[in-house]
Amino acid sequence: MRESLGNVILRVVLRTGQPGQAPETTIIHDYDISDYRTKTELTSTRLFTTVIAALRAYRQLCAVEAQRAEIARLYEEQKQTTEEVLRLKAALERERDYLREEVQEASGGEAIVGASPTFAGLMRQLDAVAMSDATVLVLGESGVGKEVIARAIHARSPRAAGPLVKVNCASVPRELFESEFFGHVKGAFTGAHKDRVGRFALADRGTLFLDEVGEIPLELQSKLLRALQEREFERVGDARPQRVDVRIVAATNRDLRTAVAEGRFRADLFYRLSVFPLRVPPLRDRPEDVIPLFEHVLERLCRRYGRPLARLTPAQARVLRAYPWPGNVRELENVAERAVILSAGGELCLDSAFPEAELYLDEEPACAPGRLHPSSAPPPSPDSNRGFLTAGELREFERRNLLLALEKAEWRVAGEGGAAERLGVKPSTLTYQMRALGIERPRSSPGRSMG
């Protein structure tokens, strides 16, 4: 700085011929003077000593440096945030893949199994209507598998790549009916703190499954009718109409014709829904399907619980065919699950798992209570008055079973000889079950991590 000032003064001396003097007009901004001061203001001060100084932008440089530091800090924060978002995205994708596998396995392995002529006729109708865009009304008693039929219609339709959105009509509060189906905008009513997308919009280019459609109150049925007719609706608090491309599949265990005759269900809504009715017969009307369905459910449950594949004896098969199954497929699945939990080796016990069939037993049960394979963890003892396990006892039994498999595999989850392979499940499924049951790998164990 001194060298620069010296050079400036030297040039002034050479030009003016005056030693160390410079006209006041050569004064440049002092670094302590604000930038808005004009040259006139500076020269009017009549300083006796002329100061020639280089223009300094110290404050500006400090501000720029501070901005650079702030930008660097924000960049680092953004980098960390991006890494966290990517980590969460990967975790969500893994969870999505796991849930997709579970849903596909569950929906693909329930009631779409049968050998009877009645069921074969139902499947022919299902295949025919699935390729159309017609509205389908699935009818049948509770537990026959109406939702599975609805999922099969969607999966075999041209809309299979689109969403399948389910709404349980019986569980929708009256005051939130329009919001649930059509959505609302922020501030539309008390508690509407943000916009909400309704089920119709969520199902755009896909299928909307209206389960228990017969439970919709009469005064609300007209609101649904227009959306079904026009595929058009308005969100609550918004006058602008929205159009959607949605296929409707509805299900009910009610006799809607009787409800129409009694004035409890609108006739126009009934005819709008029943373009193509599909009636799912109860199990008692198709006894030929009981054994194939039971064996299919057994195989799925044995994989889930890591048990050896259980086989039915001829006597047990006769009992299952003779039983009327008032709870239909849902009751059959419950019986199969209890039997798998109490099974030993490859033998299946129906005596404790299926007390309802006591009148249908024609010989001694295949195995006696308490005959468990010595290598399996004994289940908690059920109350003698109940004859079955509670939810807590069932959870404890499953936890003990997983621990046994993990210990035998030296706490290796995946890979050859790992616990997942021993249990016959996917490693992701076993990892999820371990977390759900609070099982953690001991730090001293030689096995690999669950990740």
C-alpha positions in Angstrom: 0.0 0.0 0.0 2.8 2.4 0.9 4.6 1.6 -2.3 1.4 2.3 -4.3 0.9 5.7 -2.5 4.5 6.6 -3.1 4.2 6.0 -6.8 1.0 8.1 -6.9 2.7 11.0 -5.1 5.8 10.8 -7.4 3.6 11.1 -10.4 1.8 14.1 -9.0 5.2 15.8 -8.1 6.5 15.2 -11.6 3.3 16.5 -13.2 2.8 19.6 -11.0 6.3 20.5 -10.1 5.2 21.0 -6.5 6.9 18.9 -3.8 4.5 16.7 -1.9 1.5 18.7 -2.8 -1.6 17.8 -4.8 -4.7 19.8 -5.7 -7.7 19.1 -3.5 -9.6 17.8 -6.6 -7.3 14.8 -6.7 -8.6 13.5 -3.3 -10.1 10.1 -3.6 -12.5 8.5 -1.2 -11.0 7.9 2.3 -11.7 4.3 3.3 -13.4 5.6 6.4 -15.9 7.7 4.4 -19.2 6.2 3.3 -19.5 5.5 -0.4 -22.4 7.9 -0.9 -20.2 11.0 -0.2 -19.8 13.0 -3.4 -16.6 14.5 -4.7 -18.0 18.0 -4.1 -18.6 17.2 -0.4 -15.0 15.9 -0.1 -13.4 18.9 -1.7 -15.6 21.3 0.3 -13.9 20.2 3.6 -10.8 22.4 2.6 -8.3 20.1 4.1 -4.8 21.7 4.4 -3.1 18.4 3.9 -3.9 16.5 0.7 -4.3 12.8 1.2 -4.1 10.5 -1.7 -5.4 7.1 -0.9 -6.2 4.0 -2.9 -9.9 3.1 -3.0 -10.4 0.2 -0.6 -13.3 -2.1 -0.5 -12.5 -3.7 2.8 -16.1 -3.9 3.9 -17.2 -5.3 0.6 -14.5 -7.9 0.7 -15.5 -8.9 4.2 -19.1 -9.2 3.1 -18.1 -11.3 0.1 -16.0 -13.5 2.3 -18.9 -14.0 4.7 -21.2 -14.9 1.8 -18.6 -17.4 0.6 -18.5 -19.0 4.1 -22.3 -19.0 4.3 -22.5 -20.6 0.8 -20.0 -23.3 1.9 -22.0 -24.0 5.0 -25.3 -24.2 3.1 -23.6 -26.5 0.5 -22.4 -28.8 3.2 -25.9 -28.9 4.8 -27.5 -29.5 1.4 -25.0 -32.3 0.8 -25.8 -34.0 4.1 -29.5 -33.5 3.5 -29.2 -35.1 0.0 -27.3 -38.0 1.4 -30.0 -38.5 4.1 -32.8 -38.3 1.5 -31.0 -40.9 -0.7 -30.6 -43.2 2.3 -34.2 -42.9 3.3 -35.2 -43.4 -0.4 -33.2 -46.6 -0.6 -34.8 -47.8 2.7 -38.3 -47.0 1.5 -37.6 -48.8 -1.8 -36.5 -51.9 0.1 -39.6 -51.7 2.3 -41.7 -51.2 -0.8 -40.2 -54.2 -2.5 -40.7 -56.3 0.6 -44.4 -55.2 1.0 -45.0 -55.8 -2.7 -43.7 -59.3 -2.4 -45.8 -59.9 0.7 -49.0 -58.5 -1.0 -48.4 -60.5 -4.1 -47.8 -63.6 -2.2 -50.9 -63.1 0.0 -53.2 -62.0 -2.8 -52.0 -64.6 -5.2 -52.4 -67.5 -2.7 -55.8 -67.1 -1.0 -59.1 -68.1 -2.5 -58.0 -68.3 -6.2 -57.7 -72.0 -5.7 -60.4 -74.5 -6.5 -61.3 -77.7 -8.3 -65.1 -77.7 -8.3 -67.2 -77.1 -11.4 -68.9 -74.2 -9.5 -65.6 -72.5 -8.9 -64.4 -73.2 -12.5 -67.5 -71.4 -13.8 -66.8 -68.4 -11.6 -63.2 -68.2 -12.9 -64.4 -68.3 -16.5 -66.7 -65.4 -15.8 -63.9 -63.6 -14.0 -61.5 -64.0 -16.9 -64.1 -62.7 -19.4 -65.1 -59.6 -17.4 -61.5 -58.8 -16.4 -60.6 -57.8 -19.9 -63.5 -55.4 -20.2 -64.0 -52.1 -18.4 -67.4 -53.0 -17.0 -68.4 -52.3 -13.4 -68.4 -55.5 -11.4 -70.4 -56.3 -8.3 -68.9 -59.2 -6.3 -71.5 -60.9 -4.1 -71.1 -63.5 -1.4 -71.2 -64.3 2.3 -68.6 -62.9 4.7 -65.2 -64.7 4.4 -65.6 -66.2 0.9 -62.8 -64.1 -0.6 -64.5 -61.2 -2.3 -61.5 -59.0 -2.0 -59.3 -61.6 -3.5 -61.7 -61.8 -6.5 -61.6 -58.1 -6.9 -57.7 -58.1 -6.8 -57.8 -60.9 -9.5 -60.1 -58.8 -11.7 -57.7 -55.9 -11.5 -54.5 -58.1 -12.0 -56.0 -59.7 -15.1 -57.3 -56.4 -16.6 -55.6 -53.9 -19.0 -55.4 -51.6 -15.9 -53.1 -54.0 -14.0 -50.2 -51.5 -14.2 -52.4 -48.8 -12.6 -53.3 -48.5 -8.9 -55.9 -50.7 -7.1 -57.4 -48.5 -4.4 -59.6 -50.0 -1.7 -62.1 -48.2 0.5 -64.1 -49.9 3.2 -67.4 -48.1 2.9 -68.6 -49.3 6.3 -65.7 -47.6 8.1 -66.1 -44.1 6.5 -67.7 -41.6 8.9 -70.7 -39.8 7.5 -69.3 -36.3 8.0 -66.1 -37.3 6.1 -67.7 -39.2 3.3 -67.2 -36.6 0.6 -63.7 -35.9 1.7 -62.7 -39.5 1.7 -64.1 -40.2 -1.7 -63.5 -36.9 -3.5 -60.9 -35.1 -1.4 -60.9 -31.5 -0.1 -58.9 -28.3 -0.3 -57.1 -26.6 2.6 -59.6 -24.7 4.8 -62.7 -26.4 3.4 -63.9 -27.2 6.9 -62.6 -27.2 10.5 -59.5 -29.5 10.6 -58.8 -29.3 6.9 -55.2 -28.0 7.4 -54.0 -29.2 4.0 -55.3 -30.4 0.7 -56.3 -34.1 0.6 -56.6 -36.3 -2.5 -59.7 -38.5 -2.5 -59.9 -42.2 -3.4 -61.4 -41.5 -6.8 -58.3 -39.4 -7.8 -55.9 -41.9 -6.3 -57.5 -44.6 -8.5 -57.2 -42.6 -11.7 -56.2 -45.0 -14.6 -56.7 -47.9 -12.2 -59.4 -49.7 -10.2 -61.4 -48.4 -7.3 -62.6 -51.3 -5.0 -65.7 -50.3 -3.0 -65.8 -53.0 -0.2 -69.0 -53.4 1.8 -70.8 -51.0 -0.6 -74.2 -52.0 0.9 -73.3 -50.2 4.2 -73.3 -46.7 2.6 -76.1 -44.7 4.3 -79.1 -43.9 2.1 -78.6 -40.1 2.3 -75.0 -40.4 1.1 -75.7 -42.8 -1.9 -76.7 -39.9 -4.2 -73.3 -38.3 -3.8 -71.6 -41.5 -5.0 -74.0 -42.0 -7.8 -73.0 -39.0 -9.9 -69.3 -39.8 -9.6 -70.1 -43.4 -10.8 -72.2 -42.1 -13.7 -70.1 -39.2 -14.9 -66.6 -40.1 -13.5 -66.6 -36.5 -12.4 -66.7 -34.9 -9.0 -65.7 -31.7 -7.1 -63.4 -31.7 -4.1 -64.9 -30.3 -0.9 -64.4 -26.5 -0.9 -63.5 -26.5 -4.6 -66.1 -25.7 -7.4 -63.9 -26.9 -10.2 -64.9 -30.4 -11.5 -62.3 -33.1 -11.8 -62.6 -36.0 -14.2 -61.0 -39.4 -13.6 -60.6 -42.6 -15.6 -61.6 -45.3 -13.0 -63.0 -48.8 -13.2 -65.3 -49.7 -10.3 -65.4 -53.1 -8.6 -67.8 -53.2 -5.6 -68.5 -56.0 -3.1 -71.1 -56.7 -0.5 -72.5 -59.5 1.6 -75.9 -57.8 1.6 -78.9 -58.8 -0.5 -79.1 -55.5 -2.3 -82.3 -56.4 -4.2 -84.1 -56.8 -0.8 -82.5 -53.5 0.4 -83.8 -51.7 -2.7 -87.3 -53.2 -2.2 -87.2 -52.0 1.5 -86.0 -48.5 0.5 -82.6 -48.9 2.2 -80.6 -48.8 -1.1 -81.2 -46.6 -4.1 -82.4 -48.6 -7.2 -80.4 -46.4 -9.6 -77.2 -47.0 -7.6 -77.9 -50.7 -7.5 -78.3 -50.9 -11.3 -75.2 -48.7 -11.8 -73.1 -51.1 -9.7 -74.5 -54.5 -10.9 -73.5 -54.2 -14.6 -71.7 -57.6 -14.2 -72.6 -59.4 -10.9 -70.2 -62.2 -9.8 -71.4 -64.4 -7.0 -68.8 -66.2 -5.0 -70.2 -69.5 -3.7 -69.7 -70.4 0.0 -67.4 -73.3 0.8 -70.2 -75.6 1.9 -71.5 -75.5 -1.7 -68.2 -76.5 -3.1 -66.7 -79.2 -0.9 -64.3 -80.3 -3.7 -62.4 -77.0 -3.1 -61.8 -77.5 0.6 -58.8 -79.8 0.4 -56.9 -78.0 -2.4 -57.5 -74.7 -0.7 -56.5 -76.0 2.7 -53.3 -77.6 1.4 -52.4 -74.3 -0.5 -52.9 -72.3 2.7 -50.9 -74.9 4.7 -47.9 -74.6 2.3 -47.9 -70.8 2.6 -48.2 -70.9 6.4 -45.5 -73.5 6.8 -43.1 -71.2 4.9 -44.1 -68.3 7.1 -43.5 -70.1 10.4 -40.5 -72.0 9.2 -42.2 -75.4 9.9 -41.8 -78.6 7.9 -44.5 -79.0 5.3 -47.4 -80.7 7.1 -49.5 -83.3 5.3 -53.2 -84.2 5.8 -54.2 -87.7 6.7 -57.1 -89.3 4.9 -59.2 -89.0 8.1 -58.4 -85.3 8.5 -59.3 -84.7 4.8 -62.7 -86.3 5.4 -63.3 -84.1 8.5 -62.4 -81.0 6.5 -64.7 -81.9 3.7 -67.6 -82.8 6.0 -67.4 -79.6 8.0 -69.9 -76.9 6.8 -67.4 -73.9 7.2 -69.8 -71.2 8.3 -66.9 -68.7 8.3 -65.9 -69.8 4.8 -62.3 -69.2 3.6 -61.4 -66.9 6.5 -62.3 -69.7 9.0 -60.4 -72.2 7.0 -57.3 -70.0 7.1 -57.6 -69.6 10.9 -57.9 -73.4 11.4 -54.9 -74.0 9.2 -52.8 -71.4 11.0 -53.6 -72.9 14.4 -52.8 -76.4 13.1 -49.4 -75.3 11.7 -48.5 -73.7 15.0 -49.2 -76.8 16.9 -47.9 -79.3 14.3 -44.9 -81.6 15.0 -42.6 -82.7 12.3 -44.6 -83.3 9.2 -47.8 -84.3 11.1 -50.7 -82.0 11.5 -52.9 -82.0 14.7 -56.5 -80.9 14.2 -57.7 -82.0 17.6 -56.6 -78.8 19.4 -56.6 -76.6 16.4 -60.1 -77.5 15.2 -62.3 -78.3 18.2 -65.4 -77.3 16.1 -64.9 -80.5 14.0 -65.1 -82.8 17.0 -68.4 -84.2 15.8 -66.9 -85.0 12.5 -63.8 -87.0 13.7 -64.2 -90.7 12.8 -60.9 -92.0 14.3 -58.1 -91.1 16.7 -56.3 -87.8 15.9 -53.1 -88.1 13.9 -51.0 -86.9 16.8 -51.6 -86.5 20.5 -51.2 -83.1 22.2 -47.7 -82.5 23.4 -45.9 -84.7 20.8 -43.6 -82.1 19.6 -40.4 -82.7 17.7 -37.5 -82.6 20.1 -35.7 -80.0 18.0 -38.6 -77.6 18.0 -39.2 -75.0 20.6 -42.3 -76.0 22.7 -45.1 -73.5 22.3 -46.6 -71.8 25.4 -49.2 -73.9 27.0 -52.7 -72.7 26.1 -55.4 -72.5 28.8 -57.1 -75.8 29.1 -60.5 -74.1 28.9 -59.6 -72.3 25.7 -57.7 -74.9 23.7 -55.9 -72.3 21.7 -53.1 -69.7 21.9 -53.7 -66.1 22.6 -52.1 -63.4 20.5 -49.4 -62.9 23.1 -48.7 -66.6 23.4 -48.6 -66.9 19.6 -46.1 -64.0 19.4 -43.9 -65.6 22.0 -44.0 -69.0 20.2 -43.0 -67.3 16.9 -40.2 -65.4 18.6 -38.8 -68.6 20.2 -39.0 -70.4 16.9 -37.0 -67.7 15.1 -34.4 -67.6 17.9 -33.9 -71.4 17.5 -33.4 -71.1 13.8 -31.0 -68.2 14.2 -28.9 -70.0 16.8 -28.6 -73.1 14.6 -27.5 -70.9 11.8 -25.0 -69.1 14.0 -27.0 -65.9 13.5 -26.5 -65.8 9.8 -29.7 -64.6 8.1 -28.9 -64.9 4.4 -26.8 -67.2 2.3 -26.5 -71.0 2.2 -27.3 -72.5 5.6 -28.6 -69.2 6.9 -31.7 -68.9 9.1 -33.8 -67.7 6.2 -33.0 -70.7 4.1 -33.7 -73.0 7.1 -37.1 -71.4 7.7 -37.9 -71.3 4.0 -38.5 -67.6 3.8 -36.8 -64.6 2.1 -34.0 -62.9 4.0 -36.0 -59.6 3.9 -39.0 -61.4 5.4 -36.9 -62.8 8.2 -35.3 -59.5 8.9 -38.7 -57.8 9.1 -40.0 -60.5 11.5 -36.9 -60.1 13.7 -37.4 -56.4 14.0 -41.1 -56.8 14.6 -40.4 -59.3 17.4 -37.5 -57.3 18.9 -34.8 -59.8 18.1 -31.3 -58.4 17.8 -28.1 -60.3 16.8 -25.7 -60.6 19.8 -22.5 -58.6 19.2 -20.4 -61.6 20.1 -22.0 -63.9 17.6 -19.9 -65.0 14.5 -22.8 -64.6 12.1 -23.0 -61.8 9.6 -25.1 -58.7 10.1 -28.8 -58.6 9.2 -28.2 -55.8 6.6 
